[in-house]
C-alpha cells in the first residue's frame, strides 16, 4: 500500500474516506481531497462554493472552501466570483474595490483610496496603479521616476507586453538611466573636489612659513 507520508497523520484508507459535507463515502460520486487540510469532499456537495475549476492537471492542487483565501487581500474568505475573472476568488470587500479599479493588475491585490503607506505608481497609458515591487522597481528607480517631467509618460509592464513593439526600451527607462548616470557623475565630482581640497589643505599645512 502506498500513500503520501507528508500527510500520514491525517491519512485514512479508501474504505473510510468520507465527504466533509454529507459524511458519505466515495461510492456515491467522485470525491476529491483538499491539498491544504487533506479533507475529502464531493464536488456536488460543494455546489456554488467550489473554489476552483477542477481539472485533471489541478486535481492534486485543489484547496477546499475552508482553506482557499481571497486573491485580493489574502485574509478574507472568498464569497463570489467577479465577472471579469471567473477563475480567481475574491471576498465581498475586494470585489467592490476591483469594480472601482482599485487593484494592481500584476498581483491582483486591492488597495484603499487613502492607503498612502503603499508605494504605487500610475501607468499613463491604462491609468492603473501598480506596486513598485510588481514593476521590479528599486528604491532608487522609484525616486528617480518621481523626478521625471510629465512629458515623459510611465508605461507599465502590462501595457508594454501588449504593445506591438514590446521589445523596444520605453522612454522612461532611458530617462531614469540618464538621471542615474548624472547623479553618479555628480557624486564623483563632489568626491573629486573634496579630495582636491584635502590635498590643497595638506600642502598648505606642510609648506614652510612664508611660502
C-alpha positions as CSV (number, residue, x, y, z in Angstrom):
1,X,0.0,0.0,0.0
2,X,1.4,3.4,-1.0
3,X,0.3,6.8,0.4
4,X,1.7,10.3,0.9
5,X,3.9,10.2,4.0
6,X,3.7,14.0,4.4
7,X,0.1,13.6,5.3
8,X,0.4,10.5,7.4
9,X,-1.2,12.0,10.5
10,X,-4.4,12.7,8.5
11,X,-4.3,9.7,6.2
12,X,-7.3,7.4,6.0
13,X,-7.8,4.3,3.8
14,X,-10.2,4.4,0.8
15,X,-12.8,2.5,2.7
16,X,-13.1,5.1,5.5
17,X,-12.9,8.2,3.2
18,X,-15.9,10.3,3.7
19,X,-17.2,13.7,2.4
20,X,-16.7,16.7,4.8
21,X,-20.2,17.9,4.0
22,X,-22.5,14.9,3.7
23,X,-20.4,12.4,5.6
24,X,-20.9,9.7,2.9
25,X,-18.1,7.8,1.2
26,X,-16.7,7.7,-2.3
27,X,-19.3,5.2,-3.5
28,X,-21.9,7.9,-4.2
29,X,-19.9,10.1,-6.5
30,X,-16.4,11.3,-7.3
31,X,-14.6,12.6,-4.2
32,X,-11.6,14.9,-4.1
33,X,-9.0,15.7,-1.4
34,X,-8.1,19.2,-0.3
35,X,-4.3,19.9,-0.8
36,X,-4.2,22.0,2.4
37,X,-6.2,20.3,5.1
38,X,-6.4,16.9,3.3
39,X,-10.2,16.6,3.9
40,X,-12.4,15.0,1.3
41,X,-15.4,16.5,-0.5
42,X,-17.9,15.5,-3.1
43,X,-17.9,18.2,-5.8
44,X,-21.7,18.1,-5.8
45,X,-21.9,18.8,-2.1
46,X,-19.8,21.9,-2.5
47,X,-22.2,23.3,-5.2
48,X,-21.6,27.0,-5.9
49,X,-18.9,27.1,-3.3
50,X,-16.5,25.2,-5.5
51,X,-13.2,27.2,-5.2
52,X,-11.6,26.5,-8.5
53,X,-12.5,24.7,-11.7
54,X,-11.1,21.2,-11.1
55,X,-9.2,19.7,-14.0
56,X,-7.0,16.6,-14.4
57,X,-3.9,18.7,-14.1
58,X,-5.1,20.5,-11.0
59,X,-6.7,17.6,-9.2
60,X,-3.7,17.3,-6.8
61,X,-3.5,21.1,-6.1
62,X,-7.1,21.8,-5.1
63,X,-8.0,23.9,-2.0
64,X,-11.4,23.3,-0.3
65,X,-13.6,26.3,0.6
66,X,-12.3,26.3,4.1
67,X,-8.7,26.7,3.0
68,X,-8.9,29.0,0.0
69,X,-8.3,32.7,0.6
70,X,-9.2,35.8,-1.2
71,X,-6.8,36.7,-4.0
72,X,-7.2,40.4,-3.3
73,X,-6.3,40.6,0.3
74,X,-5.1,37.0,1.3
75,X,-7.0,37.2,4.5
76,X,-10.8,37.0,4.0
77,X,-12.8,34.1,2.7
78,X,-14.0,34.4,-0.9
79,X,-17.7,35.0,-1.3
80,X,-18.3,35.4,-5.0
81,X,-16.7,35.3,-8.4
82,X,-16.1,38.7,-10.1
83,X,-17.5,38.7,-13.6
84,X,-14.2,39.7,-15.2
85,X,-12.1,37.0,-13.5
86,X,-14.1,33.8,-13.1
87,X,-11.1,31.6,-12.1
88,X,-9.9,33.8,-9.2
89,X,-11.8,34.2,-5.9
90,X,-12.3,37.4,-4.0
91,X,-14.2,38.4,-0.9
92,X,-17.0,41.0,-1.0
93,X,-14.8,43.9,0.0
94,X,-12.3,43.1,-2.7
95,X,-14.9,42.7,-5.3
96,X,-16.2,46.2,-4.6
97,X,-12.7,47.6,-4.7
98,X,-12.0,45.8,-8.0
99,X,-15.2,47.3,-9.5
100,X,-13.7,50.7,-8.6
101,X,-10.5,49.8,-10.3
102,X,-8.5,49.8,-7.0
103,X,-6.3,46.8,-7.7
104,X,-2.8,46.1,-9.1
105,X,-3.2,44.3,-12.5
106,X,0.0,42.4,-11.8
107,X,-0.6,40.8,-8.4
108,X,-4.4,41.3,-8.2
109,X,-4.0,42.8,-4.7
110,X,-6.5,45.6,-3.9
111,X,-5.9,48.9,-2.2
112,X,-7.9,51.7,-0.5
113,X,-8.0,55.2,-1.8
114,X,-6.5,56.6,1.4
115,X,-3.7,54.0,1.7
116,X,-0.7,56.3,1.5
117,X,1.7,53.7,3.0
118,X,1.6,51.6,-0.1
119,X,4.2,52.6,-2.7
120,X,2.5,52.5,-6.1
121,X,2.9,54.2,-9.5
122,X,0.3,55.1,-12.1
123,X,0.5,54.0,-15.7
124,X,-0.1,56.9,-18.0
125,X,-1.5,54.6,-20.7
126,X,-4.0,52.4,-18.9
127,X,-4.4,54.6,-15.7
128,X,-3.8,51.5,-13.5
129,X,-1.9,51.8,-10.2
130,X,0.8,49.2,-9.7
131,X,3.1,48.3,-6.8
132,X,6.7,49.3,-7.3
133,X,7.7,45.8,-6.4
134,X,5.4,44.3,-9.0
135,X,7.1,46.5,-11.6
136,X,10.5,45.4,-10.2
137,X,11.5,49.0,-9.4
138,X,14.3,49.6,-6.9
139,X,14.1,52.3,-4.3
140,X,16.3,54.5,-6.5
141,X,14.2,53.8,-9.6
142,X,11.0,54.8,-7.7
143,X,12.6,58.0,-6.5
144,X,14.0,58.9,-10.0
145,X,10.6,58.2,-11.6
146,X,9.1,60.8,-9.3
147,X,11.6,63.4,-10.6
148,X,10.8,62.9,-14.3
149,X,8.8,65.6,-16.0
150,X,5.2,64.8,-17.0
151,X,6.3,65.0,-20.7
152,X,7.9,61.5,-20.2
153,X,5.0,59.1,-19.6
154,X,5.3,56.0,-17.5
155,X,4.2,52.8,-19.2
156,X,3.6,49.7,-17.0
157,X,4.9,46.2,-17.8
158,X,1.3,45.0,-18.6
159,X,0.9,47.7,-21.3
160,X,4.4,47.1,-22.6
161,X,3.8,43.4,-23.1
162,X,0.6,44.2,-25.0
163,X,2.4,46.7,-27.2
164,X,3.3,45.9,-30.8
165,X,6.8,46.9,-30.2
166,X,7.3,45.3,-26.7
167,X,11.0,44.7,-27.2
168,X,11.8,48.4,-27.5
169,X,13.1,50.2,-24.4
170,X,10.5,52.6,-23.2
171,X,11.4,56.3,-22.8
172,X,11.0,56.5,-19.1
173,X,13.6,53.7,-18.6
174,X,16.1,55.6,-20.8
175,X,15.4,58.8,-18.8
176,X,15.8,57.1,-15.5
177,X,19.2,55.7,-16.6
178,X,20.3,59.1,-17.8
179,X,19.3,60.7,-14.5
180,X,21.1,57.8,-12.6
181,X,24.3,58.4,-14.5
182,X,24.1,62.2,-13.9
183,X,23.6,61.5,-10.2
184,X,26.6,59.2,-10.1
185,X,28.7,61.7,-12.0
186,X,27.7,64.4,-9.6
187,X,28.8,62.3,-6.6
188,X,32.1,61.5,-8.3
189,X,32.7,65.2,-9.0
190,X,32.0,66.1,-5.3
191,X,34.3,63.4,-4.1
192,X,37.0,64.6,-6.5
193,X,36.5,68.2,-5.3
194,X,36.8,67.1,-1.7
195,X,39.9,65.1,-2.5
196,X,41.5,68.1,-4.2
197,X,40.6,70.4,-1.3
198,X,42.0,67.9,1.2
199,X,45.2,67.7,-0.9
200,X,45.4,71.6,-1.0
201,X,45.0,71.9,2.8
202,X,47.6,69.3,3.4
203,X,50.1,71.1,1.2
204,X,49.4,74.4,3.0
205,X,49.9,72.8,6.4
206,X,53.2,71.2,5.4
207,X,54.6,74.2,3.4
208,X,57.4,76.2,5.0
209,X,56.5,79.6,6.6
210,X,56.5,82.5,4.2
211,X,55.9,80.5,1.1
